[in-house]
Amino acid sequence: QVQLVESGGGLVQAGGSLRLSCAASGRTVRTYTMGWFRQAPGKEREFVASIIGSAVLTRTADSVKGRFTISRDNAKNTMYLQMNTLKPEDTAIYYCAAANLVWPASTRNDYAYWGQGTQVTVSS
């Protein structure tokens, strides 16, 4: 019903920046909370950030506070993750997800729809 496609991943040096995008299709996600998760090698998939449908509220994991910013453009049906001051420990596959009429949606089980992921690699 809702398809999500991430883009913008790549290789960057420590201290650099990347901007990830998550494009939704199939229906409008205006009422959906959307979120970012990441999974590093040998680790569980972990919450990164979430944003409510109206974009007036956001939640950010402690590990990325002050460095990552989540945003969305409902006219484009797209969500973004601006990642600054990247560290090697940020290396992971980053996934976007969507959950209708749910807040704060900071756990995996909150989300019904997931993208395929995009690789972010931060070199030291």
Secondary structure, 3 states (H helix, E strand, C coil): CCEEEEECCEEEECCCCEEEEEEEECCCCCCEEEEEEEECCCCCCEEEEEECCCCCCEEECCCCCCCEEEEEECCCCEEEEEECCCCHHHCEEEEEEEEECCCCCCCHHHCCEECCCEEEEEEC
